[in-house]
């Protein structure tokens, strides 16, 4: 399984970015796919997740109302639309996938850097 994240970059506070995660190597039926981030000098944290089968979405409180996670089943691609970005959103963003029954994520992408300037 390969997860290839892209779409990071430098943006001013208040701006928007859309991250993509191209998935290959298996179908993702009965899987949950998520986005995590690791800011400088901080632990990795959960950002958002989506149930591949039905699109149910879950968000960290810090991004609710600003970020939207979605998936395109036909393209096997996961997205994270990030609006109203803040400097504290600066981090390396990782996509990940796990089977619905697993307690931890099995597959991880390589990360894409998002930098939000004030």
HUVENQUI-V729758 format. One record per pair of residues at least 24 apart in sequence whose C-alpha atoms are under 10 Angstrom apart, sorted by sequence separation. I is the first residue (numbers start at 1). J is the second residue. D is the distance in whole Angstrom. If there is no record, write none. Layout:
BEGIN
i,j,d
I,J,D
I,J,D
END
This chain:
BEGIN
i,j,d
1,25,4
2,26,9
28,52,6
29,53,6
30,54,9
32,56,9
33,57,10
34,58,9
35,59,9
36,60,10
52,76,10
90,114,5
91,115,7
1,26,6
27,52,10
28,53,8
29,54,10
32,57,10
34,59,10
89,114,8
90,115,5
91,116,9
1,27,9
52,78,9
62,88,10
63,89,9
89,115,8
90,116,5
62,89,9
87,114,10
88,115,9
89,116,7
90,117,8
50,78,9
87,115,7
88,116,8
89,117,10
49,78,10
50,79,10
85,114,10
86,115,9
87,116,5
88,117,9
5,35,10
85,115,9
86,116,6
87,117,6
88,118,10
49,80,10
85,116,7
86,117,8
87,118,6
48,80,8
85,117,9
86,118,8
47,80,10
85,118,10
35,69,8
34,69,8
33,69,9
34,70,10
33,70,10
33,71,9
35,78,9
29,73,9
33,77,10
34,78,8
35,79,9
28,73,9
33,78,8
34,79,9
35,80,8
52,97,10
27,73,9
33,79,10
34,80,9
47,93,9
49,95,9
51,97,10
44,91,9
46,93,10
47,94,10
48,95,10
49,96,9
50,97,10
51,98,10
52,99,10
28,76,8
44,92,9
45,93,10
46,94,10
47,95,10
49,97,9
51,99,10
52,100,9
18,67,9
20,69,10
22,71,10
27,76,8
39,88,8
42,91,9
44,93,9
45,94,10
51,100,8
16,66,9
17,67,10
18,68,9
19,69,9
20,70,10
21,71,9
22,72,10
26,76,9
39,89,8
40,90,8
44,94,9
16,67,9
18,69,10
20,71,9
24,75,10
25,76,10
38,89,9
39,90,6
40,91,7
23,75,8
24,76,7
37,89,9
38,90,9
39,91,4
40,92,9
22,75,8
23,76,6
24,77,9
37,90,9
38,91,5
39,92,6
22,76,6
23,77,6
37,91,6
38,92,5
39,93,9
21,76,9
22,77,5
23,78,8
36,91,9
37,92,5
38,93,7
21,77,5
22,78,7
36,92,8
37,93,4
38,94,8
20,77,7
21,78,5
22,79,9
36,93,6
37,94,6
20,78,6
21,79,6
35,93,7
36,94,5
37,95,9
19,78,8
20,79,5
21,80,9
35,94,6
36,95,6
19,79,5
20,80,7
34,94,8
35,95,5
36,96,8
18,79,7
19,80,5
20,81,9
34,95,6
35,96,6
18,80,6
19,81,6
33,95,7
34,96,5
35,97,9
17,80,8
18,81,4
19,82,8
33,96,6
34,97,6
17,81,6
18,82,6
32,96,8
33,97,4
34,98,9
16,81,7
17,82,5
18,83,9
32,97,6
33,98,7
16,82,5
17,83,7
31,97,7
32,98,5
33,99,9
15,82,8
16,83,4
17,84,9
31,98,6
32,99,6
33,100,9
14,82,10
15,83,6
16,84,6
17,85,8
30,98,9
31,99,4
32,100,6
14,83,7
15,84,5
16,85,6
28,97,8
30,99,6
31,100,5
32,101,9
13,83,9
14,84,4
15,85,6
16,86,10
28,98,9
29,99,8
30,100,6
31,101,8
32,102,9
13,84,7
14,85,5
15,86,8
28,99,8
29,100,9
30,101,8
31,102,9
34,105,9
5,77,10
7,79,10
12,84,9
13,85,5
14,86,6
23,95,9
28,100,10
33,105,9
36,108,10
3,76,10
4,77,9
5,78,9
6,79,10
7,80,9
12,85,8
13,86,5
14,87,9
21,94,9
22,95,9
23,96,10
32,105,9
35,108,10
38,111,9
3,77,9
4,78,10
5,79,9
11,85,8
12,86,8
13,87,6
19,93,9
21,95,6
23,97,9
31,105,10
33,107,9
34,108,10
35,109,10
37,111,8
39,113,10
3,78,9
11,86,9
12,87,8
13,88,9
19,94,10
20,95,9
21,96,9
33,108,10
36,111,9
37,112,9
38,113,9
39,114,10
11,87,9
13,89,9
19,95,9
35,111,10
37,113,9
39,115,10
37,114,9
11,90,10
10,90,9
9,90,10
8,91,10
8,92,8
8,93,8
7,93,10
23,109,9
6,93,9
22,109,9
5,93,8
6,94,9
21,109,8
5,94,7
6,95,10
21,110,10
4,94,9
5,95,7
21,111,9
3,94,9
4,95,8
5,96,10
21,112,10
3,95,7
4,96,10
20,112,9
3,96,7
19,112,8
2,96,10
3,97,8
19,113,10
2,97,10
19,114,9
1,97,10
17,114,9
16,116,10
15,116,8
13,115,9
14,116,9
15,117,10
5,108,9
6,109,10
8,111,9
9,112,8
10,113,8
11,114,8
12,115,8
13,116,6
14,117,9
3,107,7
4,108,9
5,109,6
6,110,9
8,112,5
9,113,6
10,114,6
11,115,6
12,116,5
13,117,6
14,118,9
1,106,10
2,107,8
3,108,6
4,109,5
5,110,7
6,111,8
7,112,7
8,113,5
9,114,5
10,115,5
11,116,5
12,117,5
13,118,5
1,107,7
2,108,8
3,109,4
4,110,7
5,111,6
6,112,6
7,113,8
8,114,5
9,115,6
10,116,6
11,117,6
12,118,6
1,108,9
2,109,7
3,110,7
4,111,8
5,112,6
6,113,9
7,114,8
8,115,8
9,116,8
10,117,7
11,118,9
1,109,10
2,110,9
3,111,9
4,112,9
5,113,10
END
